[in-house]
């Protein structure tokens, strides 16, 4: 009876050992990925906090960019209004020209 008990328990432990090994491998892979991501983020943070004026990236955001966008919107609005007025004046001029021609 003791042998029978040992035989039934050993496949169960083998299965759990296999599962434990697979879980261990999965966790090791996940830990490596997390470590790589952490190191990448740490490098980015170091770059942003410790950089000097000489080592700034080539692209620097313009601090006046929002102001320039607002000015562009205002200019485009004025341009649109002028184009609409120009079309209206052109149409009125064309109508007046027809009336002048008809009156002659």
Jmol script that loads the backbone (N, CA, C; Angstrom):
load data "model"
ATOM      1  N   UNK A   1       0.801  -1.177   0.000  1.00  0.00           N
ATOM      2  CA  UNK A   1       0.000   0.000   0.000  1.00  0.00           C
ATOM      3  C   UNK A   1       0.859   1.262   0.000  1.00  0.00           C
ATOM      4  N   UNK A   2       1.959   1.206   0.674  1.00  0.00           N
ATOM      5  CA  UNK A   2       2.815   2.365   0.711  1.00  0.00           C
ATOM      6  C   UNK A   2       3.358   2.664  -0.673  1.00  0.00           C
ATOM      7  N   UNK A   3       3.696   1.648  -1.449  1.00  0.00           N
ATOM      8  CA  UNK A   3       4.194   1.853  -2.806  1.00  0.00           C
ATOM      9  C   UNK A   3       3.123   2.456  -3.699  1.00  0.00           C
ATOM     10  N   UNK A   4       1.908   1.994  -3.545  1.00  0.00           N
ATOM     11  CA  UNK A   4       0.813   2.507  -4.359  1.00  0.00           C
ATOM     12  C   UNK A   4       0.613   3.988  -4.081  1.00  0.00           C
ATOM     13  N   UNK A   5       0.713   4.389  -2.842  1.00  0.00           N
ATOM     14  CA  UNK A   5       0.555   5.791  -2.477  1.00  0.00           C
ATOM     15  C   UNK A   5       1.669   6.632  -3.070  1.00  0.00           C
ATOM     16  N   UNK A   6       2.872   6.073  -3.099  1.00  0.00           N
ATOM     17  CA  UNK A   6       3.995   6.816  -3.651  1.00  0.00           C
ATOM     18  C   UNK A   6       3.868   6.958  -5.160  1.00  0.00           C
ATOM     19  N   UNK A   7       3.366   5.951  -5.825  1.00  0.00           N
ATOM     20  CA  UNK A   7       3.236   6.017  -7.283  1.00  0.00           C
ATOM     21  C   UNK A   7       2.206   7.071  -7.695  1.00  0.00           C
ATOM     22  N   UNK A   8       1.125   7.158  -6.959  1.00  0.00           N
ATOM     23  CA  UNK A   8       0.106   8.140  -7.332  1.00  0.00           C
ATOM     24  C   UNK A   8       0.568   9.560  -7.022  1.00  0.00           C
ATOM     25  N   UNK A   9       1.374   9.726  -5.993  1.00  0.00           N
ATOM     26  CA  UNK A   9       1.795  11.074  -5.651  1.00  0.00           C
ATOM     27  C   UNK A   9       2.926  11.555  -6.556  1.00  0.00           C
ATOM     28  N   UNK A  10       3.754  10.689  -7.076  1.00  0.00           N
ATOM     29  CA  UNK A  10       4.883  11.117  -7.894  1.00  0.00           C
ATOM     30  C   UNK A  10       4.457  11.729  -9.222  1.00  0.00           C
ATOM     31  N   UNK A  11       3.470  11.194  -9.992  1.00  0.00           N
ATOM     32  CA  UNK A  11       3.066  11.894 -11.225  1.00  0.00           C
ATOM     33  C   UNK A  11       2.489  13.268 -10.930  1.00  0.00           C
ATOM     34  N   UNK A  12       1.808  13.397  -9.813  1.00  0.00           N
ATOM     35  CA  UNK A  12       1.273  14.690  -9.430  1.00  0.00           C
ATOM     36  C   UNK A  12       2.384  15.676  -9.147  1.00  0.00           C
ATOM     37  N   UNK A  13       3.440  15.264  -8.497  1.00  0.00           N
ATOM     38  CA  UNK A  13       4.552  16.156  -8.217  1.00  0.00           C
ATOM     39  C   UNK A  13       5.333  16.458  -9.484  1.00  0.00           C
ATOM     40  N   UNK A  14       5.442  15.463 -10.384  1.00  0.00           N
ATOM     41  CA  UNK A  14       6.110  15.739 -11.668  1.00  0.00           C
ATOM     42  C   UNK A  14       5.339  16.797 -12.438  1.00  0.00           C
ATOM     43  N   UNK A  15       4.041  16.672 -12.478  1.00  0.00           N
ATOM     44  CA  UNK A  15       3.213  17.637 -13.176  1.00  0.00           C
ATOM     45  C   UNK A  15       3.352  19.015 -12.534  1.00  0.00           C
ATOM     46  N   UNK A  16       3.331  19.065 -11.239  1.00  0.00           N
ATOM     47  CA  UNK A  16       3.464  20.349 -10.579  1.00  0.00           C
ATOM     48  C   UNK A  16       4.878  20.888 -10.742  1.00  0.00           C
ATOM     49  N   UNK A  17       5.893  20.028 -10.794  1.00  0.00           N
ATOM     50  CA  UNK A  17       7.260  20.480 -11.032  1.00  0.00           C
ATOM     51  C   UNK A  17       7.398  21.036 -12.446  1.00  0.00           C
ATOM     52  N   UNK A  18       6.773  20.361 -13.420  1.00  0.00           N
ATOM     53  CA  UNK A  18       6.793  20.866 -14.800  1.00  0.00           C
ATOM     54  C   UNK A  18       6.085  22.223 -14.881  1.00  0.00           C
ATOM     55  N   UNK A  19       4.963  22.288 -14.215  1.00  0.00           N
ATOM     56  CA  UNK A  19       4.241  23.563 -14.212  1.00  0.00           C
ATOM     57  C   UNK A  19       5.060  24.641 -13.507  1.00  0.00           C
ATOM     58  N   UNK A  20       5.728  24.272 -12.428  1.00  0.00           N
ATOM     59  CA  UNK A  20       6.551  25.225 -11.698  1.00  0.00           C
ATOM     60  C   UNK A  20       7.706  25.700 -12.567  1.00  0.00           C
ATOM     61  N   UNK A  21       8.335  24.799 -13.324  1.00  0.00           N
ATOM     62  CA  UNK A  21       9.437  25.179 -14.209  1.00  0.00           C
ATOM     63  C   UNK A  21       8.947  26.119 -15.309  1.00  0.00           C
ATOM     64  N   UNK A  22       7.788  25.791 -15.901  1.00  0.00           N
ATOM     65  CA  UNK A  22       7.227  26.651 -16.936  1.00  0.00           C
ATOM     66  C   UNK A  22       6.890  28.030 -16.373  1.00  0.00           C
ATOM     67  N   UNK A  23       6.297  28.050 -15.191  1.00  0.00           N
ATOM     68  CA  UNK A  23       5.955  29.319 -14.547  1.00  0.00           C
ATOM     69  C   UNK A  23       7.217  30.106 -14.228  1.00  0.00           C
ATOM     70  N   UNK A  24       8.249  29.408 -13.766  1.00  0.00           N
ATOM     71  CA  UNK A  24       9.522  30.061 -13.457  1.00  0.00           C
ATOM     72  C   UNK A  24      10.118  30.689 -14.710  1.00  0.00           C
ATOM     73  N   UNK A  25      10.112  29.961 -15.836  1.00  0.00           N
ATOM     74  CA  UNK A  25      10.636  30.490 -17.100  1.00  0.00           C
ATOM     75  C   UNK A  25       9.829  31.695 -17.567  1.00  0.00           C
ATOM     76  N   UNK A  26       8.510  31.604 -17.423  1.00  0.00           N
ATOM     77  CA  UNK A  26       7.651  32.714 -17.821  1.00  0.00           C
ATOM     78  C   UNK A  26       7.943  33.949 -16.974  1.00  0.00           C
ATOM     79  N   UNK A  27       8.094  33.747 -15.678  1.00  0.00           N
ATOM     80  CA  UNK A  27       8.375  34.868 -14.787  1.00  0.00           C
ATOM     81  C   UNK A  27       9.752  35.468 -15.058  1.00  0.00           C
ATOM     82  N   UNK A  28      10.732  34.628 -15.395  1.00  0.00           N
ATOM     83  CA  UNK A  28      12.070  35.128 -15.718  1.00  0.00           C
ATOM     84  C   UNK A  28      12.016  35.995 -16.974  1.00  0.00           C
ATOM     85  N   UNK A  29      11.290  35.536 -18.013  1.00  0.00           N
ATOM     86  CA  UNK A  29      11.142  36.327 -19.237  1.00  0.00           C
ATOM     87  C   UNK A  29      10.451  37.659 -18.945  1.00  0.00           C
ATOM     88  N   UNK A  30       9.394  37.592 -18.154  1.00  0.00           N
ATOM     89  CA  UNK A  30       8.654  38.811 -17.814  1.00  0.00           C
ATOM     90  C   UNK A  30       9.533  39.777 -17.022  1.00  0.00           C
ATOM     91  N   UNK A  31      10.321  39.239 -16.099  1.00  0.00           N
ATOM     92  CA  UNK A  31      11.230  40.071 -15.314  1.00  0.00           C
ATOM     93  C   UNK A  31      12.277  40.736 -16.197  1.00  0.00           C
ATOM     94  N   UNK A  32      12.798  40.004 -17.189  1.00  0.00           N
ATOM     95  CA  UNK A  32      13.773  40.577 -18.116  1.00  0.00           C
ATOM     96  C   UNK A  32      13.165  41.724 -18.907  1.00  0.00           C
ATOM     97  N   UNK A  33      11.936  41.528 -19.394  1.00  0.00           N
ATOM     98  CA  UNK A  33      11.266  42.584 -20.152  1.00  0.00           C
ATOM     99  C   UNK A  33      11.016  43.816 -19.284  1.00  0.00           C
ATOM    100  N   UNK A  34      10.565  43.598 -18.065  1.00  0.00           N
ATOM    101  CA  UNK A  34      10.299  44.714 -17.163  1.00  0.00           C
ATOM    102  C   UNK A  34      11.590  45.448 -16.831  1.00  0.00           C
ATOM    103  N   UNK A  35      12.678  44.684 -16.635  1.00  0.00           N
ATOM    104  CA  UNK A  35      13.970  45.295 -16.330  1.00  0.00           C
ATOM    105  C   UNK A  35      14.461  46.132 -17.502  1.00  0.00           C
ATOM    106  N   UNK A  36      14.311  45.623 -18.721  1.00  0.00           N
ATOM    107  CA  UNK A  36      14.716  46.385 -19.909  1.00  0.00           C
ATOM    108  C   UNK A  36      13.909  47.672 -20.019  1.00  0.00           C
ATOM    109  N   UNK A  37      12.611  47.571 -19.792  1.00  0.00           N
ATOM    110  CA  UNK A  37      11.754  48.761 -19.867  1.00  0.00           C
ATOM    111  C   UNK A  37      12.146  49.770 -18.790  1.00  0.00           C
ATOM    112  N   UNK A  38      12.418  49.290 -17.580  1.00  0.00           N
ATOM    113  CA  UNK A  38      12.831  50.177 -16.502  1.00  0.00           C
ATOM    114  C   UNK A  38      14.142  50.889 -16.847  1.00  0.00           C
ATOM    115  N   UNK A  39      15.093  50.131 -17.377  1.00  0.00           N
ATOM    116  CA  UNK A  39      16.380  50.729 -17.741  1.00  0.00           C
ATOM    117  C   UNK A  39      16.213  51.774 -18.840  1.00  0.00           C
ATOM    118  N   UNK A  40      15.353  51.484 -19.814  1.00  0.00           N
ATOM    119  CA  UNK A  40      15.091  52.441 -20.886  1.00  0.00           C
ATOM    120  C   UNK A  40      14.469  53.721 -20.330  1.00  0.00           C
ATOM    121  N   UNK A  41      13.484  53.570 -19.461  1.00  0.00           N
ATOM    122  CA  UNK A  41      12.840  54.739 -18.865  1.00  0.00           C
ATOM    123  C   UNK A  41      13.808  55.514 -17.981  1.00  0.00           C
ATOM    124  N   UNK A  42      14.671  54.809 -17.269  1.00  0.00           N
ATOM    125  CA  UNK A  42      15.672  55.471 -16.428  1.00  0.00           C
ATOM    126  C   UNK A  42      16.641  56.278 -17.293  1.00  0.00           C
ATOM    127  N   UNK A  43      17.057  55.696 -18.439  1.00  0.00           N
ATOM    128  CA  UNK A  43      17.951  56.423 -19.345  1.00  0.00           C
ATOM    129  C   UNK A  43      17.277  57.667 -19.907  1.00  0.00           C
ATOM    130  N   UNK A  44      16.009  57.543 -20.262  1.00  0.00           N
ATOM    131  CA  UNK A  44      15.281  58.707 -20.780  1.00  0.00           C
ATOM    132  C   UNK A  44      15.179  59.803 -19.727  1.00  0.00           C
ATOM    133  N   UNK A  45      14.870  59.399 -18.499  1.00  0.00           N
ATOM    134  CA  UNK A  45      14.758  60.372 -17.414  1.00  0.00           C
ATOM    135  C   UNK A  45      16.101  61.046 -17.166  1.00  0.00           C
ATOM    136  N   UNK A  46      17.168  60.271 -17.164  1.00  0.00           N
ATOM    137  CA  UNK A  46      18.503  60.837 -16.959  1.00  0.00           C
ATOM    138  C   UNK A  46      18.827  61.822 -18.064  1.00  0.00           C
ATOM    139  N   UNK A  47      18.485  61.461 -19.306  1.00  0.00           N
ATOM    140  CA  UNK A  47      18.744  62.360 -20.438  1.00  0.00           C
ATOM    141  C   UNK A  47      18.002  63.671 -20.265  1.00  0.00           C
ATOM    142  N   UNK A  48      16.746  63.597 -19.846  1.00  0.00           N
ATOM    143  CA  UNK A  48      15.941  64.809 -19.714  1.00  0.00           C
ATOM    144  C   UNK A  48      16.354  65.668 -18.530  1.00  0.00           C
ATOM    145  N   UNK A  49      16.785  65.050 -17.444  1.00  0.00           N
ATOM    146  CA  UNK A  49      17.089  65.831 -16.248  1.00  0.00           C
ATOM    147  C   UNK A  49      18.538  66.299 -16.195  1.00  0.00           C
ATOM    148  N   UNK A  50      19.459  65.586 -16.812  1.00  0.00           N
ATOM    149  CA  UNK A  50      20.869  65.911 -16.662  1.00  0.00           C
ATOM    150  C   UNK A  50      21.506  66.551 -17.896  1.00  0.00           C
ATOM    151  N   UNK A  51      20.754  66.736 -18.937  1.00  0.00           N
ATOM    152  CA  UNK A  51      21.366  67.262 -20.158  1.00  0.00           C
ATOM    153  C   UNK A  51      21.768  68.727 -19.979  1.00  0.00           C
ATOM    154  N   UNK A  52      22.822  69.090 -20.644  1.00  0.00           N
ATOM    155  CA  UNK A  52      23.265  70.479 -20.592  1.00  0.00           C
ATOM    156  C   UNK A  52      22.813  71.184 -21.860  1.00  0.00           C
ATOM    157  N   UNK A  53      23.073  72.456 -21.958  1.00  0.00           N
ATOM    158  CA  UNK A  53      22.653  73.219 -23.127  1.00  0.00           C
ATOM    159  C   UNK A  53      23.326  72.715 -24.396  1.00  0.00           C
ATOM    160  N   UNK A  54      24.537  72.181 -24.266  1.00  0.00           N
ATOM    161  CA  UNK A  54      25.269  71.700 -25.448  1.00  0.00           C
ATOM    162  C   UNK A  54      24.708  70.391 -25.988  1.00  0.00           C
ATOM    163  N   UNK A  55      24.008  69.652 -25.174  1.00  0.00           N
ATOM    164  CA  UNK A  55      23.537  68.328 -25.587  1.00  0.00           C
ATOM    165  C   UNK A  55      22.032  68.269 -25.777  1.00  0.00           C
ATOM    166  N   UNK A  56      21.416  69.385 -26.053  1.00  0.00           N
ATOM    167  CA  UNK A  56      19.975  69.387 -26.301  1.00  0.00           C
ATOM    168  C   UNK A  56      19.676  68.730 -27.637  1.00  0.00           C
ATOM    169  N   UNK A  57      18.505  68.135 -27.770  1.00  0.00           N
ATOM    170  CA  UNK A  57      18.168  67.527 -29.062  1.00  0.00           C
ATOM    171  C   UNK A  57      17.995  68.594 -30.135  1.00  0.00           C
ATOM    172  N   UNK A  58      18.072  68.173 -31.373  1.00  0.00           N
ATOM    173  CA  UNK A  58      17.987  69.107 -32.488  1.00  0.00           C
ATOM    174  C   UNK A  58      16.637  69.802 -32.547  1.00  0.00           C
ATOM    175  N   UNK A  59      15.572  69.067 -32.250  1.00  0.00           N
ATOM    176  CA  UNK A  59      14.242  69.668 -32.294  1.00  0.00           C
ATOM    177  C   UNK A  59      13.884  70.186 -30.915  1.00  0.00           C
ATOM    178  N   UNK A  60      13.699  71.477 -30.816  1.00  0.00           N
ATOM    179  CA  UNK A  60      13.250  72.081 -29.569  1.00  0.00           C
ATOM    180  C   UNK A  60      11.894  72.720 -29.822  1.00  0.00           C
ATOM    181  N   UNK A  61      10.915  72.440 -28.986  1.00  0.00           N
ATOM    182  CA  UNK A  61       9.604  73.060 -29.206  1.00  0.00           C
ATOM    183  C   UNK A  61       9.694  74.574 -29.032  1.00  0.00           C
ATOM    184  N   UNK A  62       9.001  75.266 -29.899  1.00  0.00           N
ATOM    185  CA  UNK A  62       8.978  76.724 -29.858  1.00  0.00           C
ATOM    186  C   UNK A  62       8.056  77.161 -28.723  1.00  0.00           C
ATOM    187  N   UNK A  63       8.559  77.961 -27.775  1.00  0.00           N
ATOM    188  CA  UNK A  63       7.696  78.375 -26.667  1.00  0.00           C
ATOM    189  C   UNK A  63       6.558  79.271 -27.127  1.00  0.00           C
ATOM    190  N   UNK A  64       6.687  79.879 -28.281  1.00  0.00           N
ATOM    191  CA  UNK A  64       5.646  80.769 -28.792  1.00  0.00           C
ATOM    192  C   UNK A  64       4.731  80.071 -29.792  1.00  0.00           C
ATOM    193  N   UNK A  65       4.809  78.748 -29.851  1.00  0.00           N
ATOM    194  CA  UNK A  65       4.055  77.993 -30.855  1.00  0.00           C
ATOM    195  C   UNK A  65       2.552  78.230 -30.736  1.00  0.00           C
ATOM    196  N   UNK A  66       2.021  78.192 -29.515  1.00  0.00           N
ATOM    197  CA  UNK A  66       0.577  78.407 -29.336  1.00  0.00           C
ATOM    198  C   UNK A  66       0.170  79.807 -29.775  1.00  0.00           C
ATOM    199  N   UNK A  67       1.008  80.790 -29.456  1.00  0.00           N
ATOM    200  CA  UNK A  67       0.716  82.157 -29.899  1.00  0.00           C
ATOM    201  C   UNK A  67       0.713  82.243 -31.418  1.00  0.00           C
ATOM    202  N   UNK A  68       1.673  81.578 -32.035  1.00  0.00           N
ATOM    203  CA  UNK A  68       1.733  81.577 -33.497  1.00  0.00           C
ATOM    204  C   UNK A  68       0.513  80.894 -34.101  1.00  0.00           C
ATOM    205  N   UNK A  69       0.055  79.815 -33.472  1.00  0.00           N
ATOM    206  CA  UNK A  69      -1.148  79.135 -33.966  1.00  0.00           C
ATOM    207  C   UNK A  69      -2.362  80.063 -33.886  1.00  0.00           C
ATOM    208  N   UNK A  70      -2.521  80.776 -32.760  1.00  0.00           N
ATOM    209  CA  UNK A  70      -3.644  81.707 -32.621  1.00  0.00           C
ATOM    210  C   UNK A  70      -3.569  82.824 -33.655  1.00  0.00           C
ATOM    211  N   UNK A  71      -2.348  83.343 -33.874  1.00  0.00           N
ATOM    212  CA  UNK A  71      -2.179  84.393 -34.874  1.00  0.00           C
ATOM    213  C   UNK A  71      -2.514  83.867 -36.264  1.00  0.00           C
ATOM    214  N   UNK A  72      -2.111  82.638 -36.561  1.00  0.00           N
ATOM    215  CA  UNK A  72      -2.415  82.051 -37.867  1.00  0.00           C
ATOM    216  C   UNK A  72      -3.921  81.915 -38.049  1.00  0.00           C
ATOM    217  N   UNK A  73      -4.620  81.468 -37.004  1.00  0.00           N
ATOM    218  CA  UNK A  73      -6.078  81.338 -37.086  1.00  0.00           C
ATOM    219  C   UNK A  73      -6.719  82.695 -37.353  1.00  0.00           C
ATOM    220  N   UNK A  74      -6.240  83.726 -36.677  1.00  0.00           N
ATOM    221  CA  UNK A  74      -6.802  85.067 -36.870  1.00  0.00           C
ATOM    222  C   UNK A  74      -6.550  85.553 -38.294  1.00  0.00           C
ATOM    223  N   UNK A  75      -5.334  85.360 -38.793  1.00  0.00           N
ATOM    224  CA  UNK A  75      -5.000  85.796 -40.153  1.00  0.00           C
ATOM    225  C   UNK A  75      -5.813  85.015 -41.177  1.00  0.00           C
ATOM    226  N   UNK A  76      -5.960  83.702 -40.960  1.00  0.00           N
ATOM    227  CA  UNK A  76      -6.746  82.897 -41.897  1.00  0.00           C
ATOM    228  C   UNK A  76      -8.211  83.324 -41.884  1.00  0.00           C
ATOM    229  N   UNK A  77      -8.726  83.697 -40.720  1.00  0.00           N
ATOM    230  CA  UNK A  77     -10.107  84.179 -40.618  1.00  0.00           C
ATOM    231  C   UNK A  77     -10.265  85.490 -41.393  1.00  0.00           C
ATOM    232  N   UNK A  78      -9.331  86.405 -41.215  1.00  0.00           N
ATOM    233  CA  UNK A  78      -9.370  87.678 -41.945  1.00  0.00           C
ATOM    234  C   UNK A  78      -9.284  87.431 -43.446  1.00  0.00           C
ATOM    235  N   UNK A  79      -8.388  86.531 -43.847  1.00  0.00           N
ATOM    236  CA  UNK A  79      -8.237  86.208 -45.269  1.00  0.00           C
ATOM    237  C   UNK A  79      -9.533  85.648 -45.841  1.00  0.00           C
ATOM    238  N   UNK A  80     -10.168  84.761 -45.084  1.00  0.00           N
ATOM    239  CA  UNK A  80     -11.434  84.187 -45.537  1.00  0.00           C
ATOM    240  C   UNK A  80     -12.493  85.281 -45.694  1.00  0.00           C
ATOM    241  N   UNK A  81     -12.571  86.189 -44.705  1.00  0.00           N
ATOM    242  CA  UNK A  81     -13.551  87.286 -44.788  1.00  0.00           C
ATOM    243  C   UNK A  81     -13.280  88.169 -46.003  1.00  0.00           C
ATOM    244  N   UNK A  82     -12.010  88.468 -46.265  1.00  0.00           N
ATOM    245  CA  UNK A  82     -11.668  89.291 -47.428  1.00  0.00           C
ATOM    246  C   UNK A  82     -12.021  88.590 -48.738  1.00  0.00           C
ATOM    247  N   UNK A  83     -11.791  87.292 -48.791  1.00  0.00           N
ATOM    248  CA  UNK A  83     -12.154  86.545 -50.004  1.00  0.00           C
ATOM    249  C   UNK A  83     -13.662  86.574 -50.227  1.00  0.00           C
ATOM    250  N   UNK A  84     -14.440  86.437 -49.136  1.00  0.00           N
ATOM    251  CA  UNK A  84     -15.897  86.473 -49.263  1.00  0.00           C
ATOM    252  C   UNK A  84     -16.358  87.866 -49.721  1.00  0.00           C
ATOM    253  N   UNK A  85     -15.762  88.908 -49.145  1.00  0.00           N
ATOM    254  CA  UNK A  85     -16.103  90.270 -49.562  1.00  0.00           C
ATOM    255  C   UNK A  85     -15.733  90.496 -51.028  1.00  0.00           C
ATOM    256  N   UNK A  86     -14.587  90.000 -51.436  1.00  0.00           N
ATOM    257  CA  UNK A  86     -14.133  90.138 -52.817  1.00  0.00           C
ATOM    258  C   UNK A  86     -15.108  89.463 -53.775  1.00  0.00           C
ATOM    259  N   UNK A  87     -15.582  88.268 -53.405  1.00  0.00           N
ATOM    260  CA  UNK A  87     -16.550  87.573 -54.253  1.00  0.00           C
ATOM    261  C   UNK A  87     -17.849  88.367 -54.338  1.00  0.00           C
ATOM    262  N   UNK A  88     -18.309  88.886 -53.203  1.00  0.00           N
ATOM    263  CA  UNK A  88     -19.530  89.682 -53.175  1.00  0.00           C
ATOM    264  C   UNK A  88     -19.398  90.928 -54.049  1.00  0.00           C
ATOM    265  N   UNK A  89     -18.290  91.635 -53.898  1.00  0.00           N
ATOM    266  CA  UNK A  89     -18.054  92.854 -54.680  1.00  0.00           C
ATOM    267  C   UNK A  89     -17.976  92.525 -56.159  1.00  0.00           C
ATOM    268  N   UNK A  90     -17.318  91.414 -56.484  1.00  0.00           N
ATOM    269  CA  UNK A  90     -17.212  91.007 -57.885  1.00  0.00           C
ATOM    270  C   UNK A  90     -18.602  90.720 -58.467  1.00  0.00           C
ATOM    271  N   UNK A  91     -19.441  90.023 -57.710  1.00  0.00           N
ATOM    272  CA  UNK A  91     -20.803  89.716 -58.174  1.00  0.00           C
ATOM    273  C   UNK A  91     -21.615  91.006 -58.344  1.00  0.00           C
ATOM    274  N   UNK A  92     -21.524  91.911 -57.365  1.00  0.00           N
ATOM    275  CA  UNK A  92     -22.244  93.181 -57.456  1.00  0.00           C
ATOM    276  C   UNK A  92     -21.755  94.001 -58.655  1.00  0.00           C
ATOM    277  N   UNK A  93     -20.462  93.996 -58.849  1.00  0.00           N
ATOM    278  CA  UNK A  93     -19.884  94.716 -59.983  1.00  0.00           C
ATOM    279  C   UNK A  93     -20.395  94.133 -61.295  1.00  0.00           C
ATOM    280  N   UNK A  94     -20.465  92.823 -61.360  1.00  0.00           N
ATOM    281  CA  UNK A  94     -20.958  92.166 -62.566  1.00  0.00           C
ATOM    282  C   UNK A  94     -22.429  92.522 -62.812  1.00  0.00           C
ATOM    283  N   UNK A  95     -23.237  92.542 -61.747  1.00  0.00           N
ATOM    284  CA  UNK A  95     -24.645  92.923 -61.883  1.00  0.00           C
ATOM    285  C   UNK A  95     -24.770  94.378 -62.351  1.00  0.00           C
ATOM    286  N   UNK A  96     -24.000  95.276 -61.753  1.00  0.00           N
ATOM    287  CA  UNK A  96     -24.035  96.683 -62.145  1.00  0.00           C
ATOM    288  C   UNK A  96     -23.605  96.862 -63.605  1.00  0.00           C
ATOM    289  N   UNK A  97     -22.597  96.096 -64.006  1.00  0.00           N
ATOM    290  CA  UNK A  97     -22.144  96.161 -65.402  1.00  0.00           C
ATOM    291  C   UNK A  97     -23.254  95.734 -66.350  1.00  0.00           C
ATOM    292  N   UNK A  98     -24.015  94.703 -65.988  1.00  0.00           N
ATOM    293  CA  UNK A  98     -25.149  94.248 -66.809  1.00  0.00           C
ATOM    294  C   UNK A  98     -26.201  95.346 -66.890  1.00  0.00           C
ATOM    295  N   UNK A  99     -26.499  95.997 -65.763  1.00  0.00           N
ATOM    296  CA  UNK A  99     -27.496  97.065 -65.752  1.00  0.00           C
ATOM    297  C   UNK A  99     -27.056  98.238 -66.604  1.00  0.00           C
ATOM    298  N   UNK A 100     -25.773  98.592 -66.528  1.00  0.00           N
ATOM    299  CA  UNK A 100     -25.243  99.697 -67.335  1.00  0.00           C
ATOM    300  C   UNK A 100     -25.361  99.356 -68.809  1.00  0.00           C
ATOM    301  N   UNK A 101     -25.011  98.128 -69.138  1.00  0.00           N
ATOM    302  CA  UNK A 101     -25.092  97.703 -70.539  1.00  0.00           C
ATOM    303  C   UNK A 101     -26.545  97.709 -70.998  1.00  0.00           C
ATOM    304  N   UNK A 102     -27.473  97.234 -70.162  1.00  0.00           N
ATOM    305  CA  UNK A 102     -28.876  97.216 -70.530  1.00  0.00           C
ATOM    306  C   UNK A 102     -29.432  98.627 -70.686  1.00  0.00           C
ATOM    307  N   UNK A 103     -29.000  99.555 -69.842  1.00  0.00           N
ATOM    308  CA  UNK A 103     -29.493 100.935 -69.896  1.00  0.00           C
ATOM    309  C   UNK A 103     -29.036 101.631 -71.171  1.00  0.00           C
ATOM    310  N   UNK A 104     -27.888 101.298 -71.695  1.00  0.00           N
ATOM    311  CA  UNK A 104     -27.403 101.951 -72.898  1.00  0.00           C
ATOM    312  C   UNK A 104     -28.228 101.496 -74.043  1.00  0.00           C
TER     313      UNK A 104
END
end "model"
wireframe off; spacefill off
backbone 0.3
color backbone group
